[in-house]
Amino acid sequence: MSSIDIPSPTRRRLLAAGVGLGAAALAPGALAAPTAAPVLVLNSLDGTVSVIDGRRWVELVRIPTGKEPHHLYMTPDERSVIVANAGSDSLTFIDPRTAIVQRTLRDILDPYHLRFSPDMRWFVTAANRLNHIDLYHWDGQQPHLARRIPTGRTPSHLWIDARSTTVWATMQDSHELVAIDLASQQLMHRVLTGPLPADVFVTPDERHLLLGLTGGSGVEVFELAAGQAPRRVGLVATGKGAHAFRALGDRRHVLVSNRVAGSISQIDTTRLAVVAEFPAPAGPDCMDVSADGSLIMVGSRWAGKLSLIDVAQRKLVHQVKVGKSPHGVWTLDHAPRV
């Protein structure tokens, strides 16, 4: 029996396709940390989400979402995974326990990247093709637009600090990092970065901000101080196309995917240095980490696969075929994300 509650029409489609729900696709014990919850993989070019059985590591079904979904994000209360459909101006809410679509919200303009403030009072989206960031008040059910802020060219990734006061956002094509104050809804700081800045990660002590340079070969480090613009203090060499971050879960180490190099680097945030490297084929992008920190799940965008990497062995141990251009990966059975 599958660990996921699959509706009967979907079950029939899977059986007709030759996927036996009781058959083992992977030998027991072959992976260090199977997950009971479904693993959700966002396929950007297909407009779907692949539902992966995390016990047997097979794709069960693909859920249609909307046009050009690029990122997905779990709400801080972990009741929903939200898929941002940039081309459809919509958000698809999926139950992370059952992989059943909960609802679709329309008229969210060009949601390329998305983020909730930790206190869930604010919902923020980056409009990648329209060069603005939208700040929404969140009432628990619906977003209400509070302010639309013009930014630089091609806003990319977002981060919100632990106190729910500041939004950090990268501008992919004007090579900038901006800071927005949520209380005043004003853009506070704008600093230049290296080429094609992508994902942002603030260290657990909130002393440094890390920024992946997809147009370069490493991670820029900025020093943070209250009320001041971030100050660039260094560069951590990782690999070509440094792109997306994911905390390892120990409040010390963070992973960064190097899309062009085909690798993942583990950075010690106290030393600001690379301490481990993992092979990650075919354009590694967004990642999730199993609850015990032993397994990295990463989308291999150029191969249309979910790649599974054993942390202790530092090697690729399995791949699951998914849709075209797999971008985001999320599961409820995850390590802490800070």
C-alpha atoms as a printed R data frame, in Angstrom:
    type eleno elety resid chain resno      x      y       z
1   ATOM     1    CA   MET     A     1  0.000  0.000   0.000
2   ATOM     2    CA   SER     A     2  1.207  3.502  -0.802
3   ATOM     3    CA   SER     A     3  2.100  5.820   2.057
4   ATOM     4    CA   ILE     A     4  0.073  8.546   0.330
5   ATOM     5    CA   ASP     A     5 -3.705  8.639   0.142
6   ATOM     6    CA   ILE     A     6 -4.200  8.525  -3.635
7   ATOM     7    CA   PRO     A     7 -7.749  9.136  -4.907
8   ATOM     8    CA   SER     A     8 -9.199  6.139  -6.766
9   ATOM     9    CA   PRO     A     9 -9.189  7.738 -10.280
10  ATOM    10    CA   THR     A    10 -5.495  8.504  -9.868
11  ATOM    11    CA   ARG     A    11 -4.879  5.015  -8.510
12  ATOM    12    CA   ARG     A    12 -6.510  3.532 -11.621
13  ATOM    13    CA   ARG     A    13 -4.356  5.698 -13.908
14  ATOM    14    CA   LEU     A    14 -1.208  4.575 -12.100
15  ATOM    15    CA   LEU     A    15 -2.153  0.917 -12.313
16  ATOM    16    CA   ALA     A    16 -3.014  1.284 -15.989
17  ATOM    17    CA   ALA     A    17  0.412  2.823 -16.556
18  ATOM    18    CA   GLY     A    18  2.038 -0.199 -14.977
19  ATOM    19    CA   VAL     A    19  3.029  1.381 -11.671
20  ATOM    20    CA   GLY     A    20  2.075 -1.198  -9.031
21  ATOM    21    CA   LEU     A    21  1.362  0.588  -5.793
22  ATOM    22    CA   GLY     A    22  2.399 -2.448  -3.793
23  ATOM    23    CA   ALA     A    23  5.595 -3.198  -5.698
24  ATOM    24    CA   ALA     A    24  8.955 -1.987  -4.441
25  ATOM    25    CA   ALA     A    25 10.777  0.267  -6.899
26  ATOM    26    CA   LEU     A    26 13.778  0.522  -4.600
27  ATOM    27    CA   ALA     A    27 15.195 -2.142  -2.337
28  ATOM    28    CA   PRO     A    28 14.410 -1.579   1.377
29  ATOM    29    CA   GLY     A    29 17.297  0.114   3.129
30  ATOM    30    CA   ALA     A    30 18.830  1.359  -0.124
31  ATOM    31    CA   LEU     A    31 18.381  4.942   1.083
32  ATOM    32    CA   ALA     A    32 19.266  6.143   4.542
33  ATOM    33    CA   ALA     A    33 16.155  8.208   5.232
34  ATOM    34    CA   PRO     A    34 12.889  7.411   3.446
35  ATOM    35    CA   THR     A    35 10.092  9.882   4.096
36  ATOM    36    CA   ALA     A    36  6.509  9.069   5.058
37  ATOM    37    CA   ALA     A    37  5.139 12.297   3.571
38  ATOM    38    CA   PRO     A    38  4.990 12.793  -0.197
39  ATOM    39    CA   VAL     A    39  7.866 14.604  -1.868
40  ATOM    40    CA   LEU     A    40  6.604 17.354  -4.196
41  ATOM    41    CA   VAL     A    41  8.708 18.291  -7.233
42  ATOM    42    CA   LEU     A    42  7.780 21.343  -9.299
43  ATOM    43    CA   ASN     A    43  8.146 20.881 -13.081
44  ATOM    44    CA   SER     A    44  8.426 24.398 -14.499
45  ATOM    45    CA   LEU     A    45  8.137 23.635 -18.237
46  ATOM    46    CA   ASP     A    46  5.240 21.192 -17.792
47  ATOM    47    CA   GLY     A    47  3.142 23.277 -15.421
48  ATOM    48    CA   THR     A    48  2.854 20.317 -13.046
49  ATOM    49    CA   VAL     A    49  3.930 19.004  -9.671
50  ATOM    50    CA   SER     A    50  5.234 15.430  -9.473
51  ATOM    51    CA   VAL     A    51  4.098 13.538  -6.382
52  ATOM    52    CA   ILE     A    52  6.851 11.158  -5.277
53  ATOM    53    CA   ASP     A    53  6.362  8.300  -2.840
54  ATOM    54    CA   GLY     A    54  9.229  8.868  -0.410
55  ATOM    55    CA   ARG     A    55  9.254  5.265   0.799
56  ATOM    56    CA   ARG     A    56  9.694  3.595  -2.597
57  ATOM    57    CA   TRP     A    57 10.942  6.596  -4.595
58  ATOM    58    CA   VAL     A    58  8.545  6.360  -7.527
59  ATOM    59    CA   GLU     A    59  6.442  9.055  -9.138
60  ATOM    60    CA   LEU     A    60  2.774  8.472  -8.351
61  ATOM    61    CA   VAL     A    61  1.041 11.238 -10.270
62  ATOM    62    CA   ARG     A    62  1.549 14.704 -11.780
63  ATOM    63    CA   ILE     A    63 -0.756 17.469 -10.606
64  ATOM    64    CA   PRO     A    64 -1.575 20.256 -13.111
65  ATOM    65    CA   THR     A    65 -0.947 23.692 -11.621
66  ATOM    66    CA   GLY     A    66 -0.702 26.669 -13.983
67  ATOM    67    CA   LYS     A    67  1.587 28.204 -16.586
68  ATOM    68    CA   GLU     A    68  5.274 28.702 -15.795
69  ATOM    69    CA   PRO     A    69  5.399 27.643 -12.157
70  ATOM    70    CA   HIS     A    70  8.905 28.442 -10.958
71  ATOM    71    CA   HIS     A    71  8.924 28.160  -7.183
72  ATOM    72    CA   LEU     A    72  6.970 26.619  -4.354
73  ATOM    73    CA   TYR     A    73  6.977 27.368  -0.649
74  ATOM    74    CA   MET     A    74  5.516 25.767   2.455
75  ATOM    75    CA   THR     A    75  3.567 28.079   4.749
76  ATOM    76    CA   PRO     A    76  5.198 28.529   8.172
77  ATOM    77    CA   ASP     A    77  2.303 26.617   9.790
78  ATOM    78    CA   GLU     A    78  2.999 23.768   7.316
79  ATOM    79    CA   ARG     A    79 -0.636 23.414   6.323
80  ATOM    80    CA   SER     A    80 -0.039 24.146   2.631
81  ATOM    81    CA   VAL     A    81  2.614 24.074  -0.055
82  ATOM    82    CA   ILE     A    82  2.045 27.007  -2.405
83  ATOM    83    CA   VAL     A    83  3.008 26.791  -6.081
84  ATOM    84    CA   ALA     A    84  3.589 30.167  -7.729
85  ATOM    85    CA   ASN     A    85  2.312 30.071 -11.330
86  ATOM    86    CA   ALA     A    86  4.021 33.106 -12.864
87  ATOM    87    CA   GLY     A    87  2.453 32.728 -16.316
88  ATOM    88    CA   SER     A    88 -1.060 32.203 -14.957
89  ATOM    89    CA   ASP     A    89 -1.020 34.925 -12.273
90  ATOM    90    CA   SER     A    90 -2.169 32.358  -9.734
91  ATOM    91    CA   LEU     A    91 -1.213 30.331  -6.671
92  ATOM    92    CA   THR     A    92 -1.976 26.624  -6.215
93  ATOM    93    CA   PHE     A    93 -2.294 25.400  -2.610
94  ATOM    94    CA   ILE     A    94 -1.441 21.706  -2.027
95  ATOM    95    CA   ASP     A    95 -1.824 19.706   1.171
96  ATOM    96    CA   PRO     A    96  1.725 18.517   2.061
97  ATOM    97    CA   ARG     A    97  0.340 15.417   3.815
98  ATOM    98    CA   THR     A    98 -1.978 14.082   1.102
99  ATOM    99    CA   ALA     A    99 -0.728 15.881  -2.046
100 ATOM   100    CA   ILE     A   100 -4.334 16.939  -2.741
101 ATOM   101    CA   VAL     A   101 -4.956 20.408  -4.224
102 ATOM   102    CA   GLN     A   102 -6.682 22.573  -1.623
103 ATOM   103    CA   ARG     A   103 -7.531 25.623  -3.743
104 ATOM   104    CA   THR     A   104 -6.305 28.083  -6.370
105 ATOM   105    CA   LEU     A   105 -5.972 31.830  -5.813
106 ATOM   106    CA   ARG     A   106 -6.258 34.059  -8.905
107 ATOM   107    CA   ASP     A   107 -5.092 37.600  -9.695
108 ATOM   108    CA   ILE     A   108 -1.686 37.366  -8.022
109 ATOM   109    CA   LEU     A   109  0.366 39.226 -10.603
110 ATOM   110    CA   ASP     A   110  3.424 37.359 -11.967
111 ATOM   111    CA   PRO     A   111  4.362 35.405  -8.815
112 ATOM   112    CA   TYR     A   112  7.845 34.166  -9.727
113 ATOM   113    CA   HIS     A   113  9.235 33.770  -6.208
114 ATOM   114    CA   LEU     A   114  7.298 33.868  -2.940
115 ATOM   115    CA   ARG     A   115  7.827 34.054   0.779
116 ATOM   116    CA   PHE     A   116  5.823 34.290   4.007
117 ATOM   117    CA   SER     A   117  7.100 36.248   6.959
118 ATOM   118    CA   PRO     A   118  7.701 33.867   9.889
119 ATOM   119    CA   ASP     A   119  4.823 35.483  11.826
120 ATOM   120    CA   MET     A   120  2.532 34.879   8.785
121 ATOM   121    CA   ARG     A   121  1.366 38.507   8.763
122 ATOM   122    CA   TRP     A   122  3.010 39.211   5.398
123 ATOM   123    CA   PHE     A   123  3.066 37.382   2.082
124 ATOM   124    CA   VAL     A   124  5.592 38.638  -0.495
125 ATOM   125    CA   THR     A   125  5.998 37.865  -4.200
126 ATOM   126    CA   ALA     A   126  8.660 38.844  -6.731
127 ATOM   127    CA   ALA     A   127  7.355 39.692 -10.215
128 ATOM   128    CA   ASN     A   128 10.313 38.534 -12.280
129 ATOM   129    CA   ARG     A   129  9.151 39.808 -15.675
130 ATOM   130    CA   LEU     A   130  7.412 42.975 -14.408
131 ATOM   131    CA   ASN     A   131 10.199 44.372 -12.186
132 ATOM   132    CA   HIS     A   132  8.336 44.830  -8.947
133 ATOM   133    CA   ILE     A   133  7.805 43.229  -5.547
134 ATOM   134    CA   ASP     A   134  4.335 42.925  -4.036
135 ATOM   135    CA   LEU     A   135  3.727 43.104  -0.283
136 ATOM   136    CA   TYR     A   136  0.474 41.499   0.859
137 ATOM   137    CA   HIS     A   137 -1.198 41.532   4.252
138 ATOM   138    CA   TRP     A   138 -2.232 37.972   5.127
139 ATOM   139    CA   ASP     A   139 -5.393 37.370   7.159
140 ATOM   140    CA   GLY     A   140 -4.989 33.614   7.427
141 ATOM   141    CA   GLN     A   141 -6.905 32.867   4.237
142 ATOM   142    CA   GLN     A   142 -6.396 35.594   1.651
143 ATOM   143    CA   PRO     A   143 -3.603 37.976   0.621
144 ATOM   144    CA   HIS     A   144 -4.511 41.680   0.469
145 ATOM   145    CA   LEU     A   145 -2.172 43.885  -1.562
146 ATOM   146    CA   ALA     A   146 -0.581 46.506   0.691
147 ATOM   147    CA   ARG     A   147  2.045 47.955  -1.639
148 ATOM   148    CA   ARG     A   148  3.659 47.344  -5.018
149 ATOM   149    CA   ILE     A   149  7.304 48.412  -5.002
150 ATOM   150    CA   PRO     A   150  9.207 49.058  -8.258
151 ATOM   151    CA   THR     A   151 12.637 47.471  -8.009
152 ATOM   152    CA   GLY     A   152 15.591 46.821 -10.289
153 ATOM   153    CA   ARG     A   153 15.557 44.557 -13.336
154 ATOM   154    CA   THR     A   154 14.227 41.032 -12.927
155 ATOM   155    CA   PRO     A   155 13.614 40.497  -9.207
156 ATOM   156    CA   SER     A   156 14.595 36.937  -8.458
157 ATOM   157    CA   HIS     A   157 14.745 35.436  -4.936
158 ATOM   158    CA   LEU     A   158 13.418 36.597  -1.567
159 ATOM   159    CA   TRP     A   159 14.336 36.166   2.086
160 ATOM   160    CA   ILE     A   160 12.530 37.531   5.170
161 ATOM   161    CA   ASP     A   161 14.358 37.842   8.478
162 ATOM   162    CA   ALA     A   162 13.384 35.883  11.599
163 ATOM   163    CA   ARG     A   163 11.754 38.944  13.205
164 ATOM   164    CA   SER     A   164  9.472 39.500  10.187
165 ATOM   165    CA   THR     A   165 10.793 43.025   9.676
166 ATOM   166    CA   THR     A   166 12.942 42.992   6.504
167 ATOM   167    CA   VAL     A   167 12.630 41.552   3.002
168 ATOM   168    CA   TRP     A   168 15.854 40.896   1.115
169 ATOM   169    CA   ALA     A   169 15.541 40.514  -2.655
170 ATOM   170    CA   THR     A   170 17.975 40.009  -5.521
171 ATOM   171    CA   MET     A   171 17.719 41.754  -8.891
172 ATOM   172    CA   GLN     A   172 18.947 39.245 -11.451
173 ATOM   173    CA   ASP     A   173 19.611 41.541 -14.412
174 ATOM   174    CA   SER     A   174 20.567 44.795 -12.683
175 ATOM   175    CA   HIS     A   175 22.929 42.888 -10.341
176 ATOM   176    CA   GLU     A   176 21.610 44.313  -7.081
177 ATOM   177    CA   LEU     A   177 20.461 43.361  -3.606
178 ATOM   178    CA   VAL     A   178 17.651 45.422  -2.097
179 ATOM   179    CA   ALA     A   179 16.194 45.605   1.395
180 ATOM   180    CA   ILE     A   180 12.535 46.471   2.081
181 ATOM   181    CA   ASP     A   181 11.201 47.480   5.496
182 ATOM   182    CA   LEU     A   182  7.885 45.714   6.114
183 ATOM   183    CA   ALA     A   183  6.594 48.149   8.765
184 ATOM   184    CA   SER     A   184  6.911 51.200   6.501
185 ATOM   185    CA   GLN     A   185  6.636 49.255   3.220
186 ATOM   186    CA   GLN     A   186  9.574 51.240   1.870
187 ATOM   187    CA   LEU     A   187 12.720 50.242   0.018
188 ATOM   188    CA   MET     A   188 15.566 50.998   2.446
189 ATOM   189    CA   HIS     A   189 18.811 49.875   0.803
190 ATOM   190    CA   ARG     A   190 20.175 49.038  -2.626
191 ATOM   191    CA   VAL     A   191 23.676 47.629  -3.138
192 ATOM   192    CA   LEU     A   192 25.514 46.272  -6.163
193 ATOM   193    CA   THR     A   193 26.356 42.567  -6.381
194 ATOM   194    CA   GLY     A   194 28.222 40.229  -8.682
195 ATOM   195    CA   PRO     A   195 26.709 38.817 -11.882
196 ATOM   196    CA   LEU     A   196 23.215 37.265 -11.935
197 ATOM   197    CA   PRO     A   197 22.445 37.185  -8.193
198 ATOM   198    CA   ALA     A   198 19.939 34.470  -7.327
199 ATOM   199    CA   ASP     A   199 19.059 32.947  -3.957
200 ATOM   200    CA   VAL     A   200 19.580 34.617  -0.581
201 ATOM   201    CA   PHE     A   201 20.308 33.034   2.800
202 ATOM   202    CA   VAL     A   202 20.800 34.831   6.125
203 ATOM   203    CA   THR     A   203 22.946 32.969   8.649
204 ATOM   204    CA   PRO     A   204 21.232 31.838  11.873
205 ATOM   205    CA   ASP     A   205 23.077 34.501  13.916
206 ATOM   206    CA   GLU     A   206 21.845 37.096  11.364
207 ATOM   207    CA   ARG     A   207 25.336 38.568  11.071
208 ATOM   208    CA   HIS     A   208 25.833 37.669   7.419
209 ATOM   209    CA   LEU     A   209 23.812 37.419   4.250
210 ATOM   210    CA   LEU     A   210 24.883 34.887   1.616
211 ATOM   211    CA   LEU     A   211 24.054 35.448  -2.043
212 ATOM   212    CA   GLY     A   212 24.475 32.916  -4.842
213 ATOM   213    CA   LEU     A   213 26.017 34.271  -8.041
214 ATOM   214    CA   THR     A   214 24.580 32.252 -10.910
215 ATOM   215    CA   GLY     A   215 26.712 34.279 -13.303
216 ATOM   216    CA   GLY     A   216 29.831 33.587 -11.271
217 ATOM   217    CA   SER     A   217 31.515 30.799  -9.352
218 ATOM   218    CA   GLY     A   218 30.698 31.427  -5.736
219 ATOM   219    CA   VAL     A   219 28.694 32.950  -2.923
220 ATOM   220    CA   GLU     A   220 29.006 36.623  -1.997
221 ATOM   221    CA   VAL     A   221 29.079 37.405   1.717
222 ATOM   222    CA   PHE     A   222 27.553 40.605   3.104
223 ATOM   223    CA   GLU     A   223 27.820 41.822   6.680
224 ATOM   224    CA   LEU     A   224 24.529 42.923   8.225
225 ATOM   225    CA   ALA     A   225 24.111 45.660  10.830
226 ATOM   226    CA   ALA     A   226 20.838 47.166  12.038
227 ATOM   227    CA   GLY     A   227 19.823 50.271  10.116
228 ATOM   228    CA   GLN     A   228 22.771 50.071   7.722
229 ATOM   229    CA   ALA     A   229 23.132 48.920   4.137
230 ATOM   230    CA   PRO     A   230 24.698 45.453   3.829
231 ATOM   231    CA   ARG     A   231 28.468 45.584   3.314
232 ATOM   232    CA   ARG     A   232 30.250 43.105   1.068
233 ATOM   233    CA   VAL     A   233 33.013 41.367   3.031
234 ATOM   234    CA   GLY     A   234 34.007 38.399   0.910
235 ATOM   235    CA   LEU     A   235 33.371 35.631  -1.593
236 ATOM   236    CA   VAL     A   236 33.175 31.900  -0.880
237 ATOM   237    CA   ALA     A   237 34.334 29.943  -3.928
238 ATOM   238    CA   THR     A   238 31.896 27.083  -4.573
239 ATOM   239    CA   GLY     A   239 31.398 26.303  -8.273
240 ATOM   240    CA   LYS     A   240 30.100 27.793 -11.503
241 ATOM   241    CA   GLY     A   241 26.476 28.874 -11.399
242 ATOM   242    CA   ALA     A   242 25.994 29.080  -7.609
243 ATOM   243    CA   HIS     A   243 22.251 29.314  -7.327
244 ATOM   244    CA   ALA     A   244 19.987 27.967  -4.540
245 ATOM   245    CA   PHE     A   245 20.460 27.543  -0.772
246 ATOM   246    CA   ARG     A   246 19.090 25.004   1.691
247 ATOM   247    CA   ALA     A   247 20.036 24.769   5.368
248 ATOM   248    CA   LEU     A   248 21.359 21.362   6.394
249 ATOM   249    CA   GLY     A   249 19.322 21.594   9.607
250 ATOM   250    CA   ASP     A   250 22.045 21.904  12.263
251 ATOM   251    CA   ARG     A   251 21.983 25.735  12.453
252 ATOM   252    CA   ARG     A   252 25.567 25.804  11.230
253 ATOM   253    CA   HIS     A   253 25.798 24.480   7.679
254 ATOM   254    CA   VAL     A   254 24.042 25.516   4.490
255 ATOM   255    CA   LEU     A   255 24.061 23.875   1.060
256 ATOM   256    CA   VAL     A   256 24.329 25.756  -2.224
257 ATOM   257    CA   SER     A   257 23.667 24.182  -5.629
258 ATOM   258    CA   ASN     A   258 26.164 25.008  -8.368
259 ATOM   259    CA   ARG     A   259 24.034 24.684 -11.474
260 ATOM   260    CA   VAL     A   260 26.780 24.852 -14.109
261 ATOM   261    CA   ALA     A   261 29.416 22.944 -12.122
262 ATOM   262    CA   GLY     A   262 27.014 20.078 -11.394
263 ATOM   263    CA   SER     A   263 27.727 20.030  -7.681
264 ATOM   264    CA   ILE     A   264 26.471 21.055  -4.249
265 ATOM   265    CA   SER     A   265 28.764 22.812  -1.777
266 ATOM   266    CA   GLN     A   266 28.346 22.667   1.998
267 ATOM   267    CA   ILE     A   267 29.274 25.949   3.675
268 ATOM   268    CA   ASP     A   268 30.106 26.321   7.370
269 ATOM   269    CA   THR     A   269 28.363 29.603   8.259
270 ATOM   270    CA   THR     A   270 30.607 30.177  11.290
271 ATOM   271    CA   ARG     A   271 33.796 29.925   9.219
272 ATOM   272    CA   LEU     A   272 32.297 31.108   5.915
273 ATOM   273    CA   ALA     A   273 34.124 28.332   4.114
274 ATOM   274    CA   VAL     A   274 33.270 25.239   2.065
275 ATOM   275    CA   VAL     A   275 33.693 22.071   4.127
276 ATOM   276    CA   ALA     A   276 32.196 19.419   1.807
277 ATOM   277    CA   GLU     A   277 31.255 18.848  -1.838
278 ATOM   278    CA   PHE     A   278 28.608 16.571  -3.342
279 ATOM   279    CA   PRO     A   279 28.111 15.521  -6.970
280 ATOM   280    CA   ALA     A   280 24.760 16.701  -8.340
281 ATOM   281    CA   PRO     A   281 24.264 16.085 -12.061
282 ATOM   282    CA   ALA     A   282 22.482 17.969 -14.811
283 ATOM   283    CA   GLY     A   283 21.847 21.463 -13.503
284 ATOM   284    CA   PRO     A   284 21.089 21.064  -9.782
285 ATOM   285    CA   ASP     A   285 18.646 23.686  -8.562
286 ATOM   286    CA   CYS     A   286 16.374 23.830  -5.505
287 ATOM   287    CA   MET     A   287 16.747 21.244  -2.729
288 ATOM   288    CA   ASP     A   288 15.154 19.778   0.352
289 ATOM   289    CA   VAL     A   289 16.819 17.772   3.117
290 ATOM   290    CA   SER     A   290 15.384 14.758   4.966
291 ATOM   291    CA   ALA     A   291 14.369 15.203   8.601
292 ATOM   292    CA   ASP     A   292 17.541 13.550   9.925
293 ATOM   293    CA   GLY     A   293 19.825 15.481   7.570
294 ATOM   294    CA   SER     A   294 21.120 12.364   5.843
295 ATOM   295    CA   LEU     A   295 19.550 12.758   2.385
296 ATOM   296    CA   ILE     A   296 19.586 15.658  -0.092
297 ATOM   297    CA   MET     A   297 16.733 15.786  -2.615
298 ATOM   298    CA   VAL     A   298 17.587 18.080  -5.533
299 ATOM   299    CA   GLY     A   299 15.988 18.833  -8.874
300 ATOM   300    CA   SER     A   300 18.282 18.054 -11.822
301 ATOM   301    CA   ARG     A   301 16.731 20.557 -14.210
302 ATOM   302    CA   TRP     A   302 18.493 19.554 -17.418
303 ATOM   303    CA   ALA     A   303 17.706 15.842 -16.994
304 ATOM   304    CA   GLY     A   304 14.107 16.008 -15.762
305 ATOM   305    CA   LYS     A   305 14.946 14.015 -12.633
306 ATOM   306    CA   LEU     A   306 14.867 14.209  -8.868
307 ATOM   307    CA   SER     A   307 18.353 13.283  -7.649
308 ATOM   308    CA   LEU     A   308 18.922 11.744  -4.211
309 ATOM   309    CA   ILE     A   309 22.305 12.286  -2.567
310 ATOM   310    CA   ASP     A   310 23.561 10.456   0.522
311 ATOM   311    CA   VAL     A   311 25.204 13.049   2.787
312 ATOM   312    CA   ALA     A   312 27.477 10.636   4.681
313 ATOM   313    CA   GLN     A   313 28.697  8.894   1.530
314 ATOM   314    CA   ARG     A   314 28.762 12.116  -0.492
315 ATOM   315    CA   LYS     A   315 27.412 10.382  -3.557
316 ATOM   316    CA   LEU     A   316 24.374 10.147  -5.804
317 ATOM   317    CA   VAL     A   317 22.381  7.056  -4.802
318 ATOM   318    CA   HIS     A   318 19.168  7.222  -6.844
319 ATOM   319    CA   GLN     A   319 17.205  9.279  -9.395
320 ATOM   320    CA   VAL     A   320 13.473  9.526 -10.079
321 ATOM   321    CA   LYS     A   321 12.181 10.578 -13.487
322 ATOM   322    CA   VAL     A   322  9.832 13.571 -13.174
323 ATOM   323    CA   GLY     A   323  8.646 16.297 -15.581
324 ATOM   324    CA   LYS     A   324 10.454 18.926 -17.613
325 ATOM   325    CA   SER     A   325 12.765 21.353 -15.833
326 ATOM   326    CA   PRO     A   326 12.225 20.282 -12.192
327 ATOM   327    CA   HIS     A   327 12.722 23.403 -10.117
328 ATOM   328    CA   GLY     A   328 11.520 23.215  -6.533
329 ATOM   329    CA   VAL     A   329 11.466 20.300  -4.047
330 ATOM   330    CA   TRP     A   330  9.493 20.268  -0.769
331 ATOM   331    CA   THR     A   331  8.387 17.656   1.735
332 ATOM   332    CA   LEU     A   332  6.819 17.767   5.179
333 ATOM   333    CA   ASP     A   333  9.458 15.361   6.542
334 ATOM   334    CA   HIS     A   334 12.281 17.893   6.367
335 ATOM   335    CA   ALA     A   335 15.223 19.099   8.380
336 ATOM   336    CA   PRO     A   336 14.913 22.599   9.920
337 ATOM   337    CA   ARG     A   337 15.170 25.219   7.189
338 ATOM   338    CA   VAL     A   338 17.341 27.674   9.105
